[in-house]
Amino acid sequence: MIKNRRKNDKNIDPAKEIKELNDLKNQGIITEKEFEAKKRQLLDL
């Protein structure tokens, strides 16, 4: 699960993670606000 991954995990592909988050947002599992917050966090890697 995305939230269980460590910030310092060098194997994370931000583009893949953002796509997965977008899918969760589109399914109504997370909100737009949650999506944007996590996307910003991933892009700061």
N, C-alpha and C positions, 0 to 999 in steps of 0.2 A: 504494500500500500504506500502511496506517495508520502503521506505524513510520517511514516516510519523511517524514511531514508534520512541519512545524516547529511548535514550541510556540507561537510568536508569530504564527502564521497566523490572522488575524482572521476568515477565512472558514470556519473549522471550526465545524460544528454539533455540540456535544457529545452531544445526544440521538441524532443519526444515527450518530455514531462509536460510542457505547455499544451501539446496536442491532447494528451491524456486528461489534463485538467479541463480543457475546453469540452471534451466529450462528457465529462462529469457535469459541467455547467449546463450543457445542452440537455442532459437527462434530468436536470433539476435536482441533482444530488448536492451540488454546492451552488452558492449564490455568485452573482457577478462580482460582488465585493470580495468574496473569498478567492475567486479566480484571479482577480487583479492583484490582490495582496501576494498570493503565492507566485504569480508570474514575475512581479517585481523582485521577489526574493530570489527566484531562480536566475534572473538576468544579472543579479549582482554577484554571481559566482566568480 
